[in-house]
Amino acid sequence: MKVLILYYSMYGHIYRMAQAVREGAVGVKGAEVQLRRVPETLSEEILAKMGALEVQKSFAHVPVCQVDELAAADAIIFGAPTRFGNVCGQMRQFLDATGGLWAKNALVGKVGSVFTSSATQHGGQESTLLTFQVTLLHHGMVVVGLPYAFAGQTRMDEITGGSPYGASTIAGGDGSRQPSDNELEAARYQGRHVAQIAAKLFA
Ligand SMILES: Cc1cc2nc3c(=O)[nH]c(=O)nc-3n(C[C@H](O)[C@H](O)[C@H](O)COP(=O)(O)O)c2cc1C
């Protein structure tokens, strides 16, 4: 049973969440978990101006995903930061290249799930997750979120990401806030939950 974790991260928050998703998924018996990133679409000049060049080097070793790798997976967990309340362009461009898979019904019946990150608490996490899931539904995927069985999403004693639509983290206006223990635990829960469902469907 193959689980693909596919992400885009500019400043490392989604990458850290993707690692936690992976930690959750690998613990499920029979799960073969792969981590992949989508291609960067911005030039090095622009990335440097955005202050992202150095941090991107820390995950440059993660292989860039080929579109056909999606067809080989049983479950795909997508991670992308919010851009203006929506999925970032790098991920959208990759998704726009999956038309050939759509034409062949190649992703129909696979498990799909999403997680995100935004600068601010109410800057579009839910809209990003929900609009992302629309694409998965067009592909005929079985969409899985983050159930309230992960009780950490109801806590009120600290600021936290996480919703029934998927795990999330809040990076802060200057990006200095890192994923909290609770947000990482949500990501682990989601990775485990998706892999457990895929195991029931495909093992
Ligand atoms: C062009 C652009 C648009 C953004 N739009 C939003 C937004 O609508 N709401 C928000 O809270 N954060 C917004 N952000 C902040 C990013 O979501 C934040 O940098 C990201 O979640 C950090 O994740 P990363 O480190 O994995 O890249 C935006 C950032 C950029 C560069």
The ligand as a Gaussian input file, in Angstrom:
#p B3LYP/6-31G(d) Opt

LIG

0 1
 C        1.976000      35.821000      -2.368000
 C        1.610000      35.370000      -0.997000
 C        0.278000      35.344000      -0.604000
 C       -0.065000      34.938000       0.676000
 N       -1.385000      34.945000       1.035000
 C       -1.712000      34.651000       2.311000
 C       -3.067000      34.710000       2.737000
 O       -3.994000      34.949000       1.971000
 N       -3.332000      34.457000       4.050000
 C       -2.358000      34.183000       4.971000
 O       -2.658000      34.014000       6.146000
 N       -1.062000      34.048000       4.566000
 C       -0.729000      34.284000       3.265000
 N        0.571000      34.164000       2.867000
 C        1.560000      33.615000       3.807000
 C        1.879000      32.150000       3.478000
 O        0.712000      31.355000       3.527000
 C        2.943000      31.625000       4.420000
 O        4.161000      32.247000       4.069000
 C        3.076000      30.112000       4.316000
 O        1.946000      29.484000       4.853000
 C        4.290000      29.560000       5.027000
 O        4.425000      28.210000       4.655000
 P        5.793000      27.710000       4.009000
 O        6.872000      28.067000       4.975000
 O        5.668000      26.208000       3.894000
 O        5.985000      28.330000       2.668000
 C        0.932000      34.531000       1.586000
 C        2.277000      34.539000       1.181000
 C        2.604000      34.941000      -0.095000
 C        4.060000      34.922000      -0.498000

